[in-house]
């Protein structure tokens, strides 16, 4: 059987899906793709936008099991998916979960099956932090079953140590770890520095650092190779990004290769306690979230200078550079340069040069494939910068 993850709700998840398929979104400890691959014990390919195809290629076979990349797996759902026979499609109400097909056409099925095992479905940007607690708990169980944690140093103050797992090489000293409110997972060679205070659910990715005196309120995820300090509440940082200094980040999602300057803050609650509206790229307007708490969505490769202030419900596109005093607008288009005084276009060559330097700092190569994706995003989003 050949396994393929297909995009669903991609338009609602922009700008985060400008640079990746939906299944590459991180929620919990793992990305959605990683969850499926660990549950199925297979490698998957991707049915996504053509311009993303070089980085995330599609592999087709005589028999394909196509799985919705917005759906997070659980044991019972995996059983229902694997039980599909050729020509079967699995639904949860009106949501297509999987198709067993001889083609890569997700509409190519004859028999409709229903599942009651459907759980985490990522349809909107805010789902990533709203549903992160449940995702961390599921991933924690998946990753730690049958394994033994590294010893927790006696210099730490710990609540519910059985709900804490340290991977090989993890360092945690003189920290407060409260896993009574949810699991705490510290990845390989990750470090929690002295004075950090953590309330689970929480995940710190491989090779990441939590800086001294950090205050973390779960559910919060920090992906691999990131540096985070200050105060963070119910947020997801995908990976390879830094918020290394003091400042507040709450009810937010930060993409990859981002940097948040010292003492930058986002608002996650309006002064009048009104429901928050977020910019929707597909609808080209602000949409109601139904949430009172909703902070910042920061697209890949975006940066902000020191003391930047973000309004409640701000969406920042890919490769934006934000700086200066005051509150900038609450939709900052991709490849924007400026702040509250207004924006100009971040010149493409300058943005690409910065991306190359940032990747080199993490010993990653900014190759032609990565460059082509950013060039395409620049072209697609031109209308928003006018």
Wavefront OBJ file of the C-alpha trace (Angstrom):
o trace
v 0.000 0.000 0.000
v 1.196 3.526 -0.855
v 0.345 6.260 1.647
v -0.383 9.854 0.589
v -1.406 12.826 2.733
v -3.593 15.334 0.884
v -4.299 18.985 1.661
v -7.593 20.003 3.210
v -8.623 23.445 4.499
v -5.381 24.824 3.056
v -6.884 28.221 2.203
v -8.099 28.731 5.777
v -4.614 27.971 7.106
v -2.708 30.582 5.093
v -0.122 32.113 5.555
v 1.263 29.035 7.344
v 0.426 26.819 4.352
v 2.033 29.124 1.788
v 5.318 27.374 2.555
v 4.232 23.835 3.485
v 1.491 21.246 2.971
v -1.157 21.104 5.687
v 0.308 17.871 7.079
v 3.573 19.699 7.878
v 1.839 21.904 10.458
v 3.005 21.241 13.997
v 0.453 20.673 16.731
v 1.333 18.855 19.917
v 4.879 17.504 19.891
v 4.879 16.302 16.283
v 3.765 17.527 12.901
v 0.613 15.915 11.521
v 2.727 13.948 9.027
v 4.971 12.650 11.808
v 1.910 11.506 13.753
v 0.589 9.453 10.830
v 3.979 7.983 9.983
v 4.569 6.863 13.563
v 1.065 5.428 13.910
v 1.258 3.596 10.573
v 5.004 2.857 10.702
v 5.359 3.965 7.072
v 6.710 6.850 4.991
v 4.183 9.115 3.320
v 4.226 11.413 0.313
v 2.110 14.503 -0.313
v -0.682 15.677 -2.599
v -0.356 19.457 -2.409
v 0.092 22.606 -4.497
v 2.255 22.238 -7.598
v 4.813 24.847 -6.517
v 5.423 22.891 -3.283
v 5.836 19.626 -5.180
v 9.628 19.703 -5.536
v 10.141 19.921 -1.783
v 7.190 17.659 -0.936
v 6.887 15.271 -3.909
v 3.948 13.001 -4.665
v 4.588 9.263 -4.991
v 1.837 7.345 -6.766
v 1.304 3.589 -6.961
v -1.214 1.025 -8.205
v -2.980 1.147 -4.845
v -3.012 4.327 -2.778
v -4.351 5.155 0.627
v -5.009 8.895 0.556
v -5.364 10.465 4.014
v -6.599 13.912 4.986
v -3.570 15.953 6.103
v -5.719 18.133 8.388
v -6.773 15.164 10.501
v -4.669 13.991 13.450
v -4.668 10.216 13.954
v -5.559 8.125 16.960
v -5.516 4.341 17.395
v -9.170 3.779 16.535
v -9.068 6.108 13.537
v -5.986 4.315 12.204
v -7.854 1.004 12.469
v -10.776 2.411 10.489
v -8.442 3.817 7.825
v -6.532 0.548 7.449
v -9.801 -1.381 7.176
v -10.741 0.419 3.954
v -10.982 -1.801 0.900
v -10.279 -0.636 -2.679
v -12.971 1.842 -3.681
v -13.888 2.721 -0.081
v -13.874 6.228 1.371
v -13.976 7.050 5.071
v -15.986 10.044 6.273
v -16.782 11.747 9.542
v -20.061 13.494 8.756
v -19.120 15.626 5.731
v -15.349 15.499 6.218
v -13.426 13.100 3.991
v -10.841 11.303 6.127
v -9.324 8.759 3.729
v -9.761 7.023 0.358
v -8.433 3.665 -0.849
v -7.922 4.262 -4.567
v -6.036 3.154 -7.662
v -5.473 6.836 -8.505
v -4.517 10.001 -6.624
v -7.983 11.464 -7.147
v -9.653 11.809 -3.737
v -13.096 11.782 -5.386
v -12.430 8.357 -6.919
v -14.423 6.068 -4.623
v -17.552 3.907 -4.779
v -18.433 3.092 -1.189
v -18.851 5.536 1.677
v -17.938 4.445 5.205
v -18.399 6.413 8.435
v -16.084 6.654 11.432
v -16.811 7.692 15.000
v -13.089 7.799 15.874
v -12.597 11.268 14.377
v -11.024 13.653 16.912
v -8.543 16.433 16.114
v -9.269 18.239 12.856
v -7.245 21.349 11.979
v -9.570 23.542 9.946
v -8.690 27.061 11.137
v -5.521 28.864 12.222
v -6.684 29.119 15.825
v -7.221 25.357 16.041
v -3.441 25.004 16.308
v -3.312 26.557 19.773
v -6.908 25.775 20.822
v -6.419 22.017 20.346
v -2.741 21.869 21.261
v -3.264 20.467 24.755
v -5.034 17.355 23.531
v -2.429 16.930 20.788
v 0.461 17.112 23.274
v -1.180 14.470 25.459
v -1.660 12.141 22.494
v 1.882 12.594 21.201
v 3.341 12.198 24.687
v 1.695 8.794 25.025
v 2.801 7.796 21.508
v 6.436 8.834 21.948
v 7.051 7.610 25.495
v 5.222 4.260 25.532
v 7.638 1.511 26.479
v 10.508 3.978 26.963
v 12.280 5.242 30.061
v 12.935 8.913 30.702
v 16.389 10.223 31.494
v 16.711 10.981 35.225
v 15.306 14.317 36.412
v 17.942 16.268 38.323
v 17.255 16.747 42.038
v 17.987 20.473 41.618
v 14.500 20.824 40.091
v 11.174 21.263 41.887
v 8.812 18.710 40.377
v 5.088 17.959 40.519
v 3.917 14.600 39.097
v 7.287 13.337 37.841
v 5.686 10.331 36.119
v 4.184 12.781 33.625
v 7.607 14.207 32.675
v 9.838 12.712 29.999
v 13.401 13.744 29.164
v 14.922 12.397 25.969
v 18.613 11.531 25.660
v 20.880 14.523 26.154
v 18.176 16.763 27.641
v 19.368 19.155 30.354
v 17.068 20.560 33.040
v 18.507 22.210 36.146
v 17.020 24.439 38.881
v 13.627 24.649 37.148
v 10.041 24.280 38.363
v 8.206 21.538 36.449
v 4.475 21.193 37.120
v 3.196 18.188 35.215
v 0.091 17.996 37.374
v -1.675 20.120 34.765
v -0.440 18.065 31.795
v 2.600 16.202 30.461
v 6.014 17.822 29.992
v 8.225 16.536 27.184
v 11.844 17.661 26.733
v 13.404 16.587 23.429
v 16.860 15.282 22.570
v 19.729 17.596 23.539
v 17.224 20.303 24.535
v 17.955 22.518 27.519
v 15.756 24.131 30.157
v 17.917 26.790 31.829
v 17.908 27.775 35.470
v 14.904 29.545 36.916
v 12.462 28.430 34.231
v 8.894 27.760 35.356
v 6.780 25.338 33.312
v 3.156 24.278 33.661
v 2.184 21.439 31.354
v 1.076 20.443 28.841
v 4.413 21.479 27.317
v 6.810 20.244 24.670
v 10.348 21.470 23.978
v 11.727 20.193 20.675
v 15.082 18.596 19.949
v 18.098 20.916 20.323
v 15.929 23.811 21.587
v 16.606 26.073 24.554
v 14.329 27.574 27.173
v 16.189 30.627 28.450
v 16.772 31.518 32.108
v 13.695 32.611 34.020
v 11.238 31.721 31.261
v 7.574 31.457 32.304
v 5.609 28.882 30.317
v 1.879 28.310 30.646
v 0.600 25.262 28.829
v -0.597 24.055 26.495
v 2.534 25.283 24.698
v 4.748 23.719 22.035
v 8.243 24.801 21.053
v 9.539 22.962 17.998
v 13.131 21.915 17.234
v 16.159 24.197 17.269
v 14.432 27.207 18.798
v 15.347 29.607 21.592
v 12.544 30.920 23.792
v 12.456 33.203 26.804
v 10.067 35.563 28.579
v 6.404 34.688 29.092
v 4.582 32.289 26.771
v 0.989 31.136 27.144
v -0.911 28.567 25.037
v 1.190 29.003 21.902
v 2.813 26.897 19.182
v 6.248 27.669 17.744
v 6.878 25.393 14.773
v 10.682 25.310 14.966
v 13.942 27.012 13.931
v 12.584 30.262 15.406
v 13.670 32.529 18.241
v 11.848 34.475 20.920
v 14.901 34.546 23.106
v 14.153 37.564 25.316
v 11.552 38.973 27.676
v 8.119 39.842 26.315
v 4.718 38.143 26.138
v 3.473 35.689 23.511
v -0.023 34.313 24.060
v -2.607 32.279 22.133
v -0.356 32.464 19.101
v 1.301 30.458 16.332
v 4.817 31.219 15.093
v 6.135 29.614 11.903
v 9.684 28.552 11.075
v 12.742 30.800 10.663
v 11.122 33.674 12.606
v 12.718 36.041 15.107
v 10.864 38.082 17.727
v 12.885 41.009 19.093
v 13.519 41.724 22.773
v 10.593 43.043 24.826
v 8.108 42.474 22.014
v 4.552 41.714 23.110
v 1.289 40.626 21.594
v -2.194 41.297 22.898
v -4.380 38.208 23.169
v -7.455 39.923 24.653
v -9.312 43.066 23.567
v -9.963 45.771 26.164
v -13.713 45.386 25.611
v -13.545 41.563 25.743
v -15.079 41.373 22.267
v -14.636 38.326 20.076
v -11.517 38.420 17.919
v -11.536 38.526 14.124
v -8.624 37.206 12.016
v -7.666 37.957 8.429
v -8.643 35.131 6.046
v -6.612 35.071 2.831
v -9.170 33.061 0.878
v -12.134 35.244 1.809
v -9.962 38.380 1.655
v -11.603 39.746 4.772
v -11.534 39.418 8.541
v -13.509 36.443 9.865
v -14.991 35.781 13.282
v -13.074 33.263 15.378
v -15.616 32.954 18.168
v -12.709 33.434 20.588
v -12.036 36.067 23.191
v -8.381 35.016 23.508
v -6.515 35.074 20.195
v -3.065 36.543 19.622
v -0.513 36.496 16.807
v -0.126 34.352 13.680
v 3.401 34.813 12.307
v 4.288 33.340 8.898
v 7.625 31.704 8.071
v 10.748 33.897 7.761
v 9.070 36.924 9.395
v 10.947 39.078 11.902
v 10.158 41.928 14.276
v 12.467 44.439 15.960
v 12.744 45.164 19.674
v 9.690 46.486 21.541
v 7.288 45.556 18.746
v 3.628 45.597 19.822
v 1.064 43.402 18.067
v -2.675 44.012 18.366
v -5.108 41.267 19.332
v -5.669 38.917 16.410
v -2.787 39.989 14.171
v -1.895 37.939 11.095
v 1.591 38.434 9.635
v 2.439 36.873 6.284
v 5.638 35.231 5.063
v 8.941 37.177 5.098
v 7.640 40.352 6.710
v 10.021 42.680 8.557
v 8.327 44.760 11.271
v 9.893 47.482 13.415
v 9.300 50.850 15.094
v 7.016 52.275 17.792
v 3.240 51.927 17.964
v 0.840 49.196 16.922
v 1.065 48.111 13.274
v -2.091 47.042 11.452
v -3.579 43.658 12.349
v -3.001 42.216 8.890
v 0.585 42.612 7.690
v 0.957 41.256 4.139
v 3.711 38.916 3.047
v 7.042 40.581 2.183
v 6.110 43.816 3.967
v 8.737 46.174 5.406
v 7.816 48.764 8.054
v 5.546 49.315 11.033
v 2.788 51.509 12.427
v 3.867 54.364 10.152
v 3.164 52.272 7.075
v 4.685 49.529 4.966
v 6.631 49.210 1.745
v 7.591 46.047 -0.117
v 10.443 44.023 1.323
v 12.605 43.700 -1.780
v 12.651 40.090 -2.921
v 16.423 39.799 -3.321
v 16.963 41.261 0.147
v 14.423 38.864 1.674
v 16.035 35.878 -0.055
v 19.480 36.980 1.112
v 18.253 37.179 4.704
v 16.643 33.738 4.464
v 19.904 32.275 3.188
v 21.860 33.769 6.103
v 19.318 32.565 8.670
v 19.401 28.977 7.383
v 23.199 28.973 7.272
v 23.246 29.833 10.990
v 21.492 26.488 11.626
v 23.734 24.622 9.168
v 20.884 24.363 6.676
v 21.182 25.077 2.975
v 18.935 27.621 1.287
v 18.747 25.796 -2.023
v 16.941 26.550 -5.274
v 13.855 24.636 -4.119
v 13.482 26.818 -1.011
v 14.133 29.923 -3.105
v 11.501 28.984 -5.710
v 8.850 28.574 -2.998
v 9.492 32.045 -1.577
v 9.562 33.598 -5.043
v 6.204 32.005 -5.786
v 4.715 33.259 -2.508
v 6.013 36.754 -3.327
v 4.227 36.634 -6.673
v 0.971 35.235 -5.307
v 0.687 37.831 -2.548
v 1.542 40.946 -4.563
v -2.066 42.195 -4.533
v -2.075 42.467 -0.743
v 0.888 44.871 -0.755
v -0.782 47.474 -2.990
l 1 2 3 4 5 6 7 8 9 10 11 12 13 14 15 16 17 18 19 20 21 22 23 24 25 26 27 28 29 30 31 32 33 34 35 36 37 38 39 40 41 42 43 44 45 46 47 48 49 50 51 52 53 54 55 56 57 58 59 60 61 62 63 64 65 66 67 68 69 70 71 72 73 74 75 76 77 78 79 80 81 82 83 84 85 86 87 88 89 90 91 92 93 94 95 96 97 98 99 100 101 102 103 104 105 106 107 108 109 110 111 112 113 114 115 116 117 118 119 120 121 122 123 124 125 126 127 128 129 130 131 132 133 134 135 136 137 138 139 140 141 142 143 144 145 146 147 148 149 150 151 152 153 154 155 156 157 158 159 160 161 162 163 164 165 166 167 168 169 170 171 172 173 174 175 176 177 178 179 180 181 182 183 184 185 186 187 188 189 190 191 192 193 194 195 196 197 198 199 200 201 202 203 204 205 206 207 208 209 210 211 212 213 214 215 216 217 218 219 220 221 222 223 224 225 226 227 228 229 230 231 232 233 234 235 236 237 238 239 240 241 242 243 244 245 246 247 248 249 250 251 252 253 254 255 256 257 258 259 260 261 262 263 264 265 266 267 268 269 270 271 272 273 274 275 276 277 278 279 280 281 282 283 284 285 286 287 288 289 290 291 292 293 294 295 296 297 298 299 300 301 302 303 304 305 306 307 308 309 310 311 312 313 314 315 316 317 318 319 320 321 322 323 324 325 326 327 328 329 330 331 332 333 334 335 336 337 338 339 340 341 342 343 344 345 346 347 348 349 350 351 352 353 354 355 356 357 358 359 360 361 362 363 364 365 366 367 368 369 370 371 372 373 374 375 376 377 378 379 380 381 382 383 384 385 386
